[in-house]
Amino acid sequence: MNYEVDFLPVGEGSGDAIVIRYGDDGGGYYLHVVDGGRTDTAETIIGHINNHYTNPVINHMVLSHADDDHATGLIGVMEKFEVRNLWMNRPWMYSDQILDHFHGNFTLQGLIDNIKERHPYLVELERLAIAKGTHIHEVFQGARIGAFTVLAPARDRYINSIPDFGKTPERYTSGAEDSRGFGLLRSFLEGAKKLLENWDIETLASNTETSASNESCVVQYAVLGDKGVLLTADVGPIGLAEAADFGAQLGFNRPKFVQVPHHGSRHNVTPAVLDAWLGPKQPQGTVSGTAFCSVGSNKHDYPRAQVTNAFIRRGFKVYTTRTKWISHYNGPGHPGTVPAVAEEFANEVEGL
């Protein structure tokens, strides 16, 4: 099977925009778009598809989670192209199952309206899809999206996490520790001092955590050609572990191509989940796979060196977008594609 997995630049800030095509001349091709960055990224995606594909139809458009830097660019793409299937989770659809977390402050319709008001871009995507006859699907563990299988999130875990999302009202029941106000403190502490690493010394934390919204991300796995492809969006250790367990139940092999979660943040991976997905540390110089990381052009400290080193130790070269698009492919690929340069192993990494 021929395929291209293209990670597109998203401008100065963070975000994801991924265009995938797979298939063969005899059996036809499928176009699969995952996330759309911010609003301006729509033009980048549209231009890329028009430049490389003739009479394009998007078979599957997948929104990994409801953060602006993954969702808003999909509106322009939806307006431009025929999209046959839209895969996204709309948190207001589960309001009846989370209403008791808000201590009677909302009627059911009031909670639905409140969550919709906080997600206007999801409401607009829904409206466009309905107007254009696009099929809208929930996207939970076990779903099949073309060649891809959804490994996370499990439906119940997603619904139980909605009250902890940054764009839901303040809950009145106890739940996961709320990380909505922790971002500024975390950014202040990061890089406060440096740590030294070498091939045998790994300083990546074993008990880190990320936001509930990130842990709600859709994790997808496919075998394209004979290679496993894992797309992780902004997922964290909980979702990665859940996905690894489900993938093992299905008999999936370790991937040869992996998306580095959350732009290379060290709060999204642990040694344990990387071992589960990539395997243990390899002899120095071993190359067994490829990892792509979406990084904004002004995010000079991403991907975090601890994360890059951890992937390299396990045999995965890491490539970043920044100001360019990068392509992982089997078959002819795109004409004129410029080889990317892998990130280097760092002996000095971030610490707290």
VMD Tcl script that draws the C-alpha trace (Angstrom):
set ca {
  {0.00 0.00 0.00}
  {1.24 3.47 -0.89}
  {0.73 6.24 1.62}
  {1.78 9.72 2.69}
  {1.51 11.06 6.23}
  {2.09 14.81 6.01}
  {2.50 17.05 9.07}
  {1.87 20.68 8.10}
  {3.20 23.83 9.78}
  {0.68 25.67 11.96}
  {2.35 29.07 12.39}
  {3.92 30.50 15.50}
  {1.86 28.72 18.14}
  {1.14 25.10 18.88}
  {-1.32 22.93 17.03}
  {-1.68 19.94 14.75}
  {-2.62 19.66 11.07}
  {-2.11 16.26 9.46}
  {-3.07 15.11 5.96}
  {-2.91 11.38 5.19}
  {-3.51 9.59 1.93}
  {-3.37 5.83 1.55}
  {-4.32 3.23 -1.03}
  {-3.25 2.03 -4.48}
  {-3.99 3.03 -8.04}
  {-6.06 -0.09 -8.62}
  {-8.18 0.09 -5.50}
  {-8.43 3.84 -5.08}
  {-7.13 6.21 -2.44}
  {-8.53 7.53 0.81}
  {-7.88 11.03 2.13}
  {-7.84 11.37 5.91}
  {-7.38 14.74 7.66}
  {-6.58 14.85 11.37}
  {-6.95 18.23 13.12}
  {-6.74 21.64 11.50}
  {-4.66 23.92 13.69}
  {-6.04 27.41 14.21}
  {-8.21 29.37 11.79}
  {-5.32 30.52 9.56}
  {-4.08 26.95 9.18}
  {-7.11 26.15 7.02}
  {-5.47 27.85 4.03}
  {-2.30 25.80 4.56}
  {-4.29 22.56 4.52}
  {-6.39 23.61 1.53}
  {-3.31 24.62 -0.46}
  {-1.50 21.39 0.41}
  {-4.41 19.20 -0.68}
  {-4.98 21.14 -3.90}
  {-1.28 21.07 -4.76}
  {-0.83 17.34 -4.30}
  {-4.16 15.66 -5.03}
  {-6.51 15.81 -8.03}
  {-10.25 16.29 -7.46}
  {-9.86 15.69 -3.74}
  {-12.62 14.35 -1.53}
  {-11.91 14.00 2.18}
  {-13.16 10.57 3.20}
  {-12.53 11.12 6.90}
  {-11.97 14.29 8.91}
  {-11.00 13.61 12.53}
  {-10.92 16.13 15.36}
  {-8.73 14.68 18.10}
  {-10.14 16.90 20.87}
  {-11.85 20.24 21.39}
  {-8.85 22.56 21.90}
  {-8.80 25.62 19.62}
  {-5.36 24.86 18.15}
  {-6.64 21.57 16.74}
  {-10.23 22.44 15.86}
  {-10.76 25.90 14.42}
  {-8.85 25.39 11.16}
  {-11.14 22.51 10.22}
  {-14.01 24.93 9.62}
  {-12.35 26.42 6.53}
  {-11.42 22.97 5.26}
  {-15.00 21.79 5.70}
  {-16.23 24.82 3.77}
  {-13.87 24.13 0.85}
  {-14.04 20.38 0.28}
  {-16.54 17.58 0.22}
  {-16.12 15.76 3.52}
  {-17.89 12.43 3.73}
  {-17.36 11.65 7.41}
  {-16.63 13.94 10.35}
  {-15.41 12.24 13.51}
  {-15.62 14.43 16.61}
  {-16.88 14.26 20.16}
  {-19.31 16.99 21.19}
  {-19.23 17.24 24.99}
  {-22.71 18.73 25.31}
  {-24.21 15.50 23.95}
  {-23.45 13.82 27.29}
  {-24.89 16.56 29.51}
  {-27.54 14.24 30.94}
  {-24.78 11.95 32.23}
  {-22.75 14.70 33.93}
  {-25.52 16.99 35.18}
  {-25.24 15.78 38.78}
  {-21.67 17.13 38.98}
  {-23.01 20.70 38.94}
  {-25.09 20.61 42.13}
  {-28.39 21.72 40.65}
  {-26.97 24.96 39.20}
  {-28.15 23.98 35.72}
  {-31.17 22.49 34.08}
  {-30.26 19.92 31.46}
  {-30.90 22.39 28.65}
  {-29.02 25.09 30.54}
  {-25.93 22.88 30.79}
  {-26.16 21.97 27.10}
  {-26.38 25.65 26.18}
  {-23.51 26.59 28.48}
  {-21.14 23.98 27.02}
  {-22.13 24.93 23.47}
  {-21.39 28.58 24.19}
  {-17.87 27.58 25.26}
  {-17.31 25.61 22.03}
  {-18.62 27.84 19.20}
  {-16.22 26.30 16.65}
  {-17.57 22.81 17.37}
  {-21.10 24.12 16.96}
  {-20.09 25.65 13.62}
  {-18.43 22.43 12.44}
  {-21.59 20.55 13.36}
  {-23.75 23.08 11.48}
  {-21.58 22.91 8.36}
  {-21.52 19.13 8.39}
  {-25.30 18.90 8.65}
  {-25.77 21.49 5.90}
  {-23.40 19.65 3.56}
  {-24.71 16.15 4.26}
  {-21.55 15.00 6.03}
  {-22.02 12.08 8.39}
  {-21.02 12.98 11.97}
  {-19.70 10.20 14.19}
  {-18.75 9.87 17.82}
  {-15.14 8.74 18.11}
  {-14.42 6.30 20.91}
  {-12.27 3.24 21.51}
  {-13.01 0.49 18.99}
  {-14.30 2.73 16.19}
  {-12.92 2.07 12.70}
  {-12.03 5.14 10.62}
  {-10.96 3.86 7.23}
  {-7.68 2.01 7.80}
  {-7.40 3.36 11.35}
  {-8.67 1.90 14.61}
  {-9.42 4.18 17.56}
  {-7.55 2.94 20.63}
  {-8.59 5.75 23.02}
  {-10.51 7.32 24.63}
  {-12.84 4.73 26.10}
  {-16.36 6.11 26.05}
  {-16.95 5.99 29.81}
  {-13.60 7.59 30.62}
  {-14.30 10.42 28.17}
  {-17.71 11.17 29.64}
  {-16.43 11.01 33.21}
  {-13.68 13.51 32.33}
  {-15.94 16.18 30.80}
  {-16.57 18.00 34.14}
  {-12.80 18.54 34.42}
  {-12.38 20.08 30.96}
  {-11.23 23.68 30.89}
  {-14.32 24.64 28.86}
  {-17.02 23.28 31.12}
  {-18.53 25.02 34.14}
  {-16.85 24.62 37.52}
  {-17.91 21.29 38.99}
  {-19.21 20.92 42.55}
  {-18.35 17.25 43.02}
  {-14.85 16.02 43.72}
  {-12.91 14.81 40.71}
  {-9.53 14.81 39.11}
  {-7.22 17.55 40.28}
  {-8.13 20.63 38.27}
  {-5.17 21.68 36.14}
  {-6.88 24.69 34.55}
  {-4.97 27.19 36.67}
  {-1.72 25.30 36.73}
  {-0.44 26.27 33.30}
  {1.23 29.54 34.31}
  {2.89 27.99 37.34}
  {4.10 25.07 35.27}
  {5.57 27.35 32.58}
  {7.30 29.41 35.26}
  {8.90 26.35 36.83}
  {9.96 24.67 33.60}
  {13.57 25.22 32.77}
  {14.40 26.53 36.23}
  {17.54 24.43 36.11}
  {19.21 22.03 33.74}
  {19.87 18.33 34.14}
  {22.55 16.23 32.52}
  {21.67 13.13 30.55}
  {23.58 10.54 28.58}
  {22.50 7.37 26.81}
  {22.18 5.48 30.09}
  {20.70 8.26 32.24}
  {17.07 9.20 31.58}
  {15.48 11.98 33.67}
  {11.96 11.87 32.21}
  {9.44 11.83 35.08}
  {7.57 8.61 35.79}
  {4.50 10.20 37.42}
  {3.65 13.24 35.28}
  {0.15 14.31 34.23}
  {-1.58 16.56 31.73}
  {-5.03 18.16 31.47}
  {-8.31 16.27 31.28}
  {-8.91 17.75 27.83}
  {-5.60 16.39 26.56}
  {-6.35 12.98 28.04}
  {-9.61 12.96 26.05}
  {-7.66 12.92 22.75}
  {-8.42 10.42 20.03}
  {-5.54 7.96 19.57}
  {-5.52 6.21 16.18}
  {-3.54 3.24 14.89}
  {-3.32 1.82 11.36}
  {-1.17 -0.60 9.44}
  {-0.23 1.22 6.23}
  {1.78 -1.00 3.96}
  {3.34 -3.27 6.53}
  {4.11 -0.52 9.07}
  {2.16 0.45 12.16}
  {1.25 4.16 12.32}
  {0.28 5.73 15.67}
  {-1.31 9.19 15.92}
  {-1.50 10.59 19.44}
  {-2.53 14.29 19.25}
  {-2.12 15.83 22.75}
  {-2.86 12.69 24.75}
  {-1.11 12.02 28.05}
  {0.02 8.99 30.04}
  {-3.51 7.84 30.93}
  {-4.70 7.77 27.32}
  {-1.44 6.31 26.03}
  {-1.61 3.46 28.54}
  {-5.27 2.84 27.75}
  {-4.46 2.79 24.03}
  {-1.50 0.43 24.51}
  {-3.64 -2.03 26.50}
  {-6.39 -2.02 23.88}
  {-3.91 -2.32 21.04}
  {-2.35 -5.34 22.74}
  {-5.79 -6.95 23.05}
  {-6.22 -6.51 19.30}
  {-2.79 -7.99 18.61}
  {-1.30 -4.83 17.13}
  {2.45 -4.70 16.75}
  {4.56 -1.80 17.93}
  {4.38 1.08 15.43}
  {7.19 2.13 13.12}
  {5.81 5.68 12.83}
  {4.65 7.67 15.86}
  {3.38 11.18 16.50}
  {5.19 12.72 19.49}
  {2.34 13.70 21.85}
  {1.50 17.35 22.58}
  {4.31 18.97 20.60}
  {6.97 17.22 22.66}
  {5.78 18.23 26.14}
  {7.38 16.23 28.94}
  {4.06 16.17 30.81}
  {2.51 13.76 28.29}
  {4.88 10.80 28.26}
  {6.58 8.62 30.85}
  {9.27 5.98 30.49}
  {6.67 3.27 31.13}
  {4.28 4.29 28.36}
  {7.15 4.83 25.92}
  {8.46 1.35 26.72}
  {4.97 -0.04 26.09}
  {4.67 1.63 22.71}
  {8.24 1.86 21.41}
  {10.03 -0.85 23.34}
  {12.92 -0.52 25.80}
  {16.14 1.41 25.35}
  {18.21 0.20 22.39}
  {21.97 0.11 21.81}
  {23.24 3.54 20.83}
  {22.84 4.19 17.12}
  {19.89 1.83 16.63}
  {17.13 3.13 14.35}
  {13.87 1.20 14.38}
  {11.27 3.86 13.67}
  {10.35 7.46 12.92}
  {8.60 10.09 15.06}
  {7.09 13.40 13.88}
  {6.41 16.33 16.17}
  {4.26 19.40 15.39}
  {6.09 22.44 16.73}
  {5.23 26.13 16.27}
  {7.81 28.34 14.60}
  {8.40 30.36 17.78}
  {8.42 27.38 20.17}
  {12.19 27.11 20.28}
  {12.24 25.02 23.46}
  {9.99 22.30 21.97}
  {10.11 19.40 21.65}
  {11.56 19.08 25.14}
  {15.03 17.54 25.09}
  {14.01 14.94 27.67}
  {11.29 13.73 25.31}
  {13.46 13.78 22.19}
  {16.19 11.86 24.00}
  {13.66 9.29 25.23}
  {12.44 8.60 21.68}
  {15.99 8.42 20.30}
  {17.03 5.96 23.04}
  {14.22 3.67 21.93}
  {15.32 3.79 18.29}
  {13.03 6.52 16.94}
  {14.46 9.46 15.03}
  {12.50 12.66 15.77}
  {11.61 15.22 13.09}
  {9.83 18.55 13.68}
  {7.67 20.87 11.56}
  {8.40 24.43 12.79}
  {8.24 26.42 9.50}
  {7.97 23.50 7.05}
  {5.86 20.48 6.28}
  {7.34 17.02 6.60}
  {6.24 13.76 5.01}
  {6.53 10.11 5.97}
  {5.63 7.93 3.00}
  {5.75 4.60 1.22}
  {5.73 4.65 -2.56}
  {6.51 7.65 -4.77}
  {5.62 10.30 -2.20}
  {5.39 13.93 -3.28}
  {7.57 15.38 -6.06}
  {10.31 17.65 -4.77}
  {10.04 16.66 -1.12}
  {13.13 17.90 0.76}
  {14.64 15.41 3.24}
  {14.12 16.51 6.83}
  {16.90 16.72 9.41}
  {16.41 14.75 12.62}
  {16.71 16.31 16.08}
  {19.96 15.59 17.89}
  {20.46 13.82 21.20}
  {21.01 16.42 23.95}
  {23.32 16.03 26.92}
  {21.70 18.94 28.77}
  {17.93 18.85 29.30}
  {15.24 20.77 31.16}
  {14.67 20.19 34.84}
  {12.60 21.46 37.77}
}
mol new
graphics top color blue
foreach p $ca { graphics top sphere $p radius 0.5 }
foreach p [lrange $ca 0 end-1] q [lrange $ca 1 end] { graphics top cylinder $p $q radius 0.2 }
display resetview
